[in-house]
Amino acid sequence: MSPVQDDPGQSPNPWDPFASRTGEDAQGPSALRPPQPDLTPPAGPSGTAAEAPRVSREAAPDAHPHTPRRGPGWGGVSALVLAGMLLSSGATLGGVVAYDRIIAPLTSAQAPSEPVSPSPAGPDMEPVSTGGATVADWSEVAEQVAPSAVAIQVRTDTGTSQGTGVVLSEDGSVLTNDHVVAGGDQVQVTLADGLTYTAAVVGADPSTDLAVIRLDAPPPDLQPATFGDSELVEVGDPVMAVGTPLGLENTATTGIVSAVDRPVTTEGEEEDGSDAAFTSAIQTDAAINPGNSGGPLVDARGHVVGVNTAIAAIPGTDRAVGSIGLGFAIPSNTARLIADQLGEDGTVRHAYVGVTTQDGTRSVGDVTHRGAEVVGVEPDSPAVEAGIQEGDLITAFDDVSIGGAAALTAVVRGQEVGSEHTLTVVRGEKERAIRITLGERP
């Protein structure tokens, strides 16, 4: 097993739940672009790779045929999720190398993340909601959300692709997946009323698979979406996914939240894994298909709690065949954190711990702990200041369980630079709590 930096974008973990894109960089309405290569499942205790569903960024249809917390444990589930995720539109979150590298194959995608405080709502952002309804009138919700969900068409050197976006502000800013717009030389946005506008990319962050685009001449009645607090999302909550699957605009599907803090890793096009994306995702059984990438996952009140980005594929399959009831969304708090920065100057500051980790276990008495084993500590890093040592096994980040290297990477990627957290560490035969202030990734 090779070590992984706590920095989520640098792990060559073939075990990411997000293996294929769900966005529209796939092929036409009648054919999905082949999902990315299956990620190799993390090796089991005996060193044998476990069979898991392939996760890939889901490509949208091309226009041309061309935890202690609430999250699931990394144990048995990680194999399922990591091996077969498909991105609904493109790349997902990256690793943490210079921000914590993952040396071992990112086996479990279980990266429960600590609640991320929603970034302050700026003048161009709607205020964050503070709760969700338990009973939904989906007809009403769909009508409320429709004006804030847009279809995105992108022209590239090889053809055209489609995806979905969420209106951020009246100035024409729209949030979507990076893999929806990556490589595009012409971007067009179609609103719910059927009118199409040209747009330009303001900034993109492949490591979180998020991007902000802006309409060149937005209409005066553009309606921004209302974002909810993803930390309040619980398993069993009703949700609706809105988007443009296979080019079918204004499509709504419903389901429930199947899991939270699900560590998911999606590999991009680079063989060295440098464009891999890691996220502590919201899992849902609401149908998500190619073309849904970048679209909103909303709660029963119509508030955006996630940005749809990937789906899981059956292990052993060669193509993304669509929803199998395992879809994943980037939590709204992470999405807003990144969107605020991209909208300001097109760049993003990423938090990091400063460690290189690999999946590890440690037995203390009759109990075996699983987590991210520290195999290297970066000089002058937050890890050094906090007193983290080589050999430490990190098993929790605040109240989120860490079942492996990928999980740590995914959680860290959603945090703010300068934020303080508590790491639960097993050192020797003792468990201890270590306070750490995250630094800015070099």
C-alpha positions as CSV (number, residue, x, y, z in Angstrom):
1,M,0.0,0.0,0.0
2,S,1.3,3.4,-0.9
3,P,0.9,6.3,1.5
4,V,-1.6,9.1,0.9
5,Q,-1.1,12.7,1.9
6,D,-3.9,14.1,3.9
7,D,-4.3,16.3,0.9
8,P,-7.2,14.7,-1.0
9,G,-6.1,15.2,-4.5
10,Q,-3.0,13.3,-4.6
11,S,-4.0,9.8,-3.9
12,P,-4.0,7.3,-6.7
13,N,-6.8,5.5,-4.9
14,P,-8.5,3.3,-7.4
15,W,-11.2,2.7,-4.9
16,D,-13.1,5.8,-5.2
17,P,-16.9,5.6,-5.2
18,F,-16.9,8.3,-7.9
19,A,-15.5,6.5,-10.9
20,S,-17.7,7.9,-13.6
21,R,-19.0,11.3,-14.2
22,T,-22.7,12.0,-14.1
23,G,-22.4,15.2,-15.9
24,E,-22.9,16.0,-19.5
25,D,-19.5,15.4,-20.9
26,A,-20.7,12.1,-22.0
27,Q,-22.1,11.3,-25.3
28,G,-25.4,12.3,-26.8
29,P,-28.8,11.9,-25.3
30,S,-28.9,8.3,-26.6
31,A,-25.5,7.3,-25.4
32,L,-23.5,7.9,-22.2
33,R,-19.8,8.6,-22.4
34,P,-17.8,5.6,-21.1
35,P,-17.2,6.1,-17.4
36,Q,-13.7,6.5,-16.2
37,P,-11.7,3.3,-15.5
38,D,-12.9,1.4,-12.5
39,L,-11.0,2.3,-9.4
40,T,-9.3,-0.6,-7.8
41,P,-11.0,-1.6,-4.6
42,P,-8.9,-1.1,-1.4
43,A,-7.1,-4.1,-0.2
44,G,-8.7,-6.0,2.5
45,P,-7.0,-7.1,5.8
46,S,-5.4,-10.0,4.0
47,G,-4.0,-7.8,1.2
48,T,-6.6,-8.9,-1.3
49,A,-8.5,-6.2,-3.1
50,A,-12.1,-6.2,-2.2
51,E,-14.8,-6.1,-4.9
52,A,-16.7,-2.9,-4.9
53,P,-19.0,-0.9,-7.1
54,R,-17.1,1.3,-9.4
55,V,-17.5,5.0,-8.8
56,S,-16.9,7.4,-11.6
57,R,-17.7,10.9,-12.5
58,E,-20.7,10.7,-14.6
59,A,-20.4,12.2,-18.0
60,A,-23.4,14.0,-19.3
61,P,-24.8,13.1,-22.6
62,D,-23.0,14.6,-25.5
63,A,-24.9,16.6,-27.9
64,H,-23.0,14.8,-30.6
65,P,-22.4,11.1,-31.1
66,H,-19.0,11.6,-31.0
67,T,-18.3,7.8,12.2
68,P,-19.3,8.5,15.4
69,R,-21.2,11.1,13.7
70,R,-24.1,10.3,11.3
71,G,-22.0,8.9,8.5
72,P,-21.6,5.2,7.7
73,G,-18.5,3.4,8.9
74,W,-15.7,2.9,6.6
75,G,-15.7,-0.8,7.1
76,G,-17.8,-2.9,4.8
77,V,-19.4,-0.1,3.1
78,S,-16.3,1.5,1.7
79,A,-15.7,-1.4,-0.6
80,L,-19.1,-1.0,-2.0
81,V,-18.9,2.7,-2.6
82,L,-15.4,3.2,-3.6
83,A,-15.1,0.7,-6.4
84,G,-17.9,1.9,-8.4
85,M,-18.9,5.5,-8.4
86,L,-19.7,7.4,-11.5
87,L,-19.6,11.1,-11.7
88,S,-22.7,12.7,-12.8
89,S,-20.8,15.2,-14.7
90,G,-17.1,15.2,-14.0
91,A,-14.3,15.1,-11.6
92,T,-14.8,15.2,-7.9
93,L,-12.7,16.2,-5.0
94,G,-8.9,15.9,-5.1
95,G,-6.5,14.6,-2.6
96,V,-4.5,16.1,0.2
97,V,-0.9,15.8,-0.6
98,A,0.9,18.8,0.2
99,Y,-2.0,18.8,2.1
100,D,-1.8,15.4,3.3
101,R,-1.0,12.7,0.9
102,I,-2.5,9.4,0.6
103,I,0.1,6.8,0.1
104,A,-2.0,3.7,0.1
105,P,-4.5,3.0,-2.5
106,L,-7.4,5.1,-1.3
107,T,-9.4,2.2,-0.1
108,S,-12.4,3.4,1.7
109,A,-14.1,6.5,0.6
110,Q,-15.3,7.0,4.1
111,A,-14.4,10.5,5.0
112,P,-16.9,11.8,7.4
113,S,-16.4,15.4,7.6
114,E,-16.7,17.8,10.4
115,P,-19.6,20.2,10.0
116,V,-18.5,23.0,7.8
117,S,-19.9,26.3,8.9
118,P,-21.7,27.8,5.9
119,S,-19.7,30.7,4.5
120,P,-21.2,34.1,5.2
121,A,-23.8,34.9,2.6
122,G,-22.5,37.7,0.4
123,P,-24.6,40.2,-1.4
124,D,-24.9,37.8,-4.3
125,M,-25.9,34.8,-2.3
126,E,-29.2,33.8,-0.8
127,P,-29.2,33.3,3.0
128,V,-28.7,29.8,4.3
129,S,-31.8,28.0,5.6
130,T,-31.6,26.5,9.0
131,G,-33.8,23.4,8.8
132,G,-35.8,21.2,6.6
133,A,-39.4,20.0,6.4
134,T,-40.1,16.4,6.8
135,V,-43.2,16.3,4.5
136,A,-42.8,17.5,1.0
137,D,-45.2,18.8,-1.6
138,W,-42.9,17.9,-4.5
139,S,-45.0,19.7,-7.1
140,E,-44.6,22.9,-5.1
141,V,-40.9,22.3,-4.6
142,A,-40.3,21.6,-8.3
143,E,-42.0,24.8,-9.2
144,Q,-39.9,26.7,-6.6
145,V,-36.6,25.3,-7.7
146,A,-37.0,25.3,-11.5
147,P,-36.1,28.9,-12.1
148,S,-32.8,28.4,-10.1
149,A,-31.7,25.2,-12.0
150,V,-30.2,25.7,-15.4
151,A,-29.1,23.5,-18.3
152,I,-25.5,24.0,-19.4
153,Q,-24.2,23.2,-22.9
154,V,-20.4,23.2,-23.5
155,R,-18.6,23.0,-26.8
156,T,-15.2,21.4,-26.7
157,D,-12.6,20.4,-29.3
158,T,-14.2,17.0,-29.5
159,G,-17.9,17.9,-29.6
160,T,-20.4,19.1,-27.1
161,S,-21.6,18.1,-23.7
162,Q,-24.3,19.0,-21.2
163,G,-24.7,19.4,-17.5
164,T,-26.7,21.3,-14.9
165,G,-26.0,24.4,-12.8
166,V,-27.5,26.3,-9.8
167,V,-28.0,30.0,-9.9
168,L,-26.0,31.7,-7.2
169,S,-26.8,35.4,-7.7
170,E,-28.7,37.9,-9.7
171,D,-25.4,39.0,-11.4
172,G,-25.6,35.7,-13.4
173,S,-23.2,33.6,-11.4
174,V,-24.0,29.9,-11.6
175,L,-22.4,27.0,-9.7
176,T,-21.7,23.7,-11.4
177,N,-19.2,20.8,-11.5
178,D,-15.7,21.5,-12.9
179,H,-16.0,18.4,-15.1
180,V,-19.1,19.9,-16.8
181,V,-17.1,22.9,-18.1
182,A,-13.5,21.6,-18.2
183,G,-12.0,22.0,-21.6
184,G,-14.9,24.0,-23.0
185,D,-14.3,26.9,-25.3
186,Q,-17.9,28.0,-25.5
187,V,-20.5,27.8,-22.7
188,Q,-24.2,28.4,-23.0
189,V,-26.9,28.4,-20.3
190,T,-30.5,27.7,-20.8
191,L,-33.0,28.9,-18.2
192,A,-36.3,27.3,-17.2
193,D,-38.1,29.6,-19.6
194,G,-36.2,28.1,-22.5
195,L,-34.1,31.2,-23.3
196,T,-30.3,30.6,-23.8
197,Y,-27.5,32.9,-22.8
198,T,-23.7,32.8,-23.3
199,A,-21.5,32.5,-20.3
200,A,-17.9,32.4,-19.3
201,V,-16.0,30.4,-16.6
202,V,-15.1,32.6,-13.7
203,G,-13.1,30.0,-11.8
204,A,-12.8,26.3,-11.4
205,D,-11.5,23.9,-8.7
206,P,-10.8,20.4,-10.0
207,S,-9.9,19.2,-6.5
208,T,-13.5,19.7,-5.3
209,D,-15.0,19.3,-8.8
210,L,-16.7,22.7,-8.5
211,A,-16.8,25.7,-10.9
212,V,-18.5,29.1,-11.2
213,I,-19.6,30.5,-14.5
214,R,-21.3,33.8,-15.2
215,L,-23.8,34.8,-17.8
216,D,-22.5,37.6,-20.1
217,A,-25.9,39.4,-20.0
218,P,-28.1,37.9,-17.3
219,P,-31.9,38.7,-17.4
220,P,-33.2,41.1,-14.7
221,D,-35.5,38.5,-13.2
222,L,-32.8,35.8,-12.6
223,Q,-33.8,33.9,-9.5
224,P,-30.9,32.7,-7.1
225,A,-31.4,29.4,-5.3
226,T,-31.7,29.3,-1.5
227,F,-29.0,27.2,0.1
228,G,-29.6,25.1,3.2
229,D,-27.2,23.9,5.9
230,S,-25.9,20.5,4.8
231,E,-24.9,19.8,8.4
232,L,-28.5,19.5,9.3
233,V,-29.1,16.8,6.7
234,E,-30.0,13.4,8.2
235,V,-30.4,9.9,6.8
236,G,-34.0,9.4,5.8
237,D,-34.6,13.1,4.9
238,P,-36.7,13.4,1.6
239,V,-34.8,15.0,-1.2
240,M,-35.2,15.9,-4.9
241,A,-32.6,16.0,-7.6
242,V,-33.2,18.5,-10.4
243,G,-31.2,18.6,-13.6
244,T,-30.7,17.7,-17.3
245,P,-30.2,14.0,-17.5
246,L,-29.4,12.8,-21.0
247,G,-30.3,16.3,-22.2
248,L,-33.8,16.3,-20.8
249,E,-34.1,19.7,-19.2
250,N,-36.1,20.4,-16.0
251,T,-36.1,16.7,-14.9
252,A,-36.9,16.1,-11.2
253,T,-36.4,12.8,-9.3
254,T,-37.1,12.2,-5.6
255,G,-35.8,9.9,-3.0
256,I,-34.2,10.0,0.5
257,V,-30.8,10.7,2.0
258,S,-29.2,7.3,2.2
259,A,-26.1,8.3,4.0
260,V,-24.1,11.3,5.0
261,D,-20.3,11.9,5.2
262,R,-19.8,9.2,2.7
263,P,-16.1,9.3,1.6
264,V,-16.0,9.3,-2.1
265,T,-13.1,9.7,-4.5
266,T,-13.4,10.3,-8.2
267,E,-10.6,10.0,-10.6
268,G,-10.2,12.4,-13.5
269,E,-8.4,12.0,-16.8
270,E,-4.8,12.1,-15.5
271,E,-3.1,8.8,-15.0
272,D,-1.1,10.1,-12.0
273,G,-4.4,10.9,-10.2
274,S,-3.4,14.5,-9.9
275,D,-6.9,15.6,-10.8
276,A,-8.7,13.2,-8.5
277,A,-11.5,14.7,-6.4
278,F,-12.3,13.7,-2.8
279,T,-15.5,14.6,-1.0
280,S,-17.4,13.7,2.1
281,A,-20.6,13.2,0.2
282,I,-24.3,13.0,0.8
283,Q,-25.6,9.7,-0.6
284,T,-29.1,9.5,-2.1
285,D,-31.3,7.1,-3.9
286,A,-32.9,9.9,-5.9
287,A,-32.1,9.0,-9.5
288,I,-29.0,10.8,-10.8
289,N,-27.9,10.2,-14.4
290,P,-25.5,11.6,-16.9
291,G,-26.4,15.3,-17.3
292,N,-27.4,15.8,-13.7
293,S,-23.9,16.8,-12.8
294,G,-23.7,20.2,-11.2
295,G,-27.5,20.3,-10.5
296,P,-29.1,20.9,-7.1
297,L,-30.1,18.3,-4.6
298,V,-32.9,20.0,-2.6
299,D,-34.7,19.2,0.6
300,A,-38.4,19.3,1.2
301,R,-38.4,23.1,1.5
302,G,-36.7,23.5,-1.8
303,H,-33.4,24.5,-0.3
304,V,-30.2,23.3,-1.9
305,V,-28.4,20.9,0.4
306,G,-26.0,19.4,-2.2
307,V,-24.6,19.6,-5.7
308,N,-25.1,16.3,-7.6
309,T,-21.8,15.0,-8.9
310,A,-21.5,11.2,-9.2
311,I,-23.2,7.8,-9.2
312,A,-22.0,4.3,-8.5
313,A,-21.7,1.6,-11.1
314,I,-21.9,-2.1,-10.8
315,P,-18.5,-3.6,-10.2
316,G,-17.1,-5.2,-13.4
317,T,-19.2,-3.1,-15.8
318,D,-17.4,-1.1,-18.5
319,R,-19.9,1.7,-18.9
320,A,-21.9,4.0,-16.8
321,V,-25.4,2.7,-17.3
322,G,-27.3,5.3,-15.2
323,S,-28.7,5.4,-11.7
324,I,-28.7,2.2,-9.6
325,G,-29.9,4.0,-6.6
326,L,-26.5,5.2,-5.4
327,G,-26.0,8.8,-6.2
328,F,-23.7,11.3,-4.5
329,A,-23.8,15.1,-3.9
330,I,-21.2,17.6,-2.7
331,P,-22.6,19.0,0.6
332,S,-24.0,22.6,0.2
333,N,-21.7,23.9,2.9
334,T,-18.6,22.8,1.0
335,A,-20.1,24.0,-2.3
336,R,-20.7,27.5,-0.8
337,L,-17.3,27.6,0.7
338,I,-15.7,27.0,-2.7
339,A,-18.2,29.0,-4.7
340,D,-17.7,32.1,-2.5
341,Q,-13.9,32.0,-3.2
342,L,-14.2,31.2,-6.9
343,G,-16.8,34.0,-7.4
344,E,-14.5,36.5,-5.8
345,D,-11.3,36.1,-7.7
346,G,-11.4,32.7,-9.4
347,T,-9.1,31.0,-7.0
348,V,-9.5,28.8,-3.9
349,R,-7.5,28.4,-0.7
350,H,-7.5,24.8,0.5
351,A,-6.9,23.6,4.0
352,Y,-4.4,20.9,4.9
353,V,-3.0,19.0,7.9
354,G,0.4,18.3,6.5
355,V,0.6,14.5,6.8
356,T,1.1,11.6,4.4
357,T,-1.2,8.7,5.4
358,Q,-2.3,5.2,4.4
359,D,-5.1,2.9,5.4
360,G,-4.2,1.3,8.7
361,T,-5.5,-0.6,11.7
362,R,-4.4,-0.8,15.4
363,S,-5.5,-3.3,18.0
364,V,-5.9,-2.1,21.5
365,G,-6.9,-4.9,23.8
366,D,-9.8,-6.8,22.1
367,V,-10.7,-3.8,19.9
368,T,-9.3,-3.1,16.4
369,H,-9.4,0.5,15.2
370,R,-9.3,1.5,11.6
371,G,-8.2,4.8,10.3
372,A,-5.6,6.9,8.5
373,E,-2.1,5.8,9.6
374,V,0.5,8.7,9.5
375,V,3.6,7.6,7.6
376,G,5.0,11.1,7.1
377,V,4.7,14.6,8.6
378,E,5.5,17.7,6.5
379,P,8.0,20.1,8.1
380,D,6.5,23.4,9.5
381,S,3.0,22.1,9.0
382,P,-0.1,22.2,11.1
383,A,0.5,18.6,12.0
384,V,3.9,19.4,13.5
385,E,2.5,22.2,15.5
386,A,-0.3,20.0,16.8
387,G,2.2,17.2,17.8
388,I,1.0,14.6,15.3
389,Q,3.7,11.9,15.0
390,E,4.5,9.2,12.4
391,G,2.8,6.0,13.4
392,D,-0.3,7.8,14.8
393,L,-3.6,6.3,13.6
394,I,-6.2,9.0,13.0
395,T,-9.6,7.5,13.6
396,A,-11.9,10.6,13.8
397,F,-12.0,14.2,12.7
398,D,-14.2,16.0,15.2
399,D,-17.3,13.8,15.4
400,V,-16.8,12.2,12.0
401,S,-15.3,8.7,11.9
402,I,-12.2,8.3,9.7
403,G,-11.9,4.8,8.3
404,G,-8.9,5.3,6.1
405,A,-6.6,7.7,4.2
406,A,-9.2,8.7,1.6
407,A,-11.7,9.6,4.4
408,L,-9.3,12.0,6.0
409,T,-8.6,13.6,2.7
410,A,-12.2,14.0,1.9
411,V,-13.0,15.6,5.3
412,V,-10.1,18.0,5.2
413,R,-10.9,19.2,1.7
414,G,-14.3,20.6,2.9
415,Q,-12.8,22.7,5.7
416,E,-11.8,26.3,5.9
417,V,-8.2,27.4,6.2
418,G,-7.6,28.5,9.8
419,S,-10.5,26.4,11.3
420,E,-9.8,24.4,14.5
421,H,-10.7,20.8,14.9
422,T,-10.1,17.8,17.1
423,L,-8.4,14.7,15.8
424,T,-8.9,11.4,17.6
425,V,-5.6,9.5,17.4
426,V,-4.5,6.1,18.6
427,R,-0.8,6.2,19.6
428,G,0.6,3.0,21.0
429,E,-2.2,1.5,23.0
430,K,-3.8,4.8,24.0
431,E,-6.4,6.9,22.4
432,R,-6.0,10.7,22.6
433,A,-7.6,13.9,21.3
434,I,-5.4,16.4,19.5
435,R,-6.4,19.9,18.7
436,I,-5.3,21.2,15.3
437,T,-5.6,24.4,13.3
438,L,-5.7,23.7,9.6
439,G,-3.2,25.6,7.5
440,E,-3.3,26.7,3.8
441,R,-2.1,24.1,1.4
442,P,1.1,25.3,-0.2
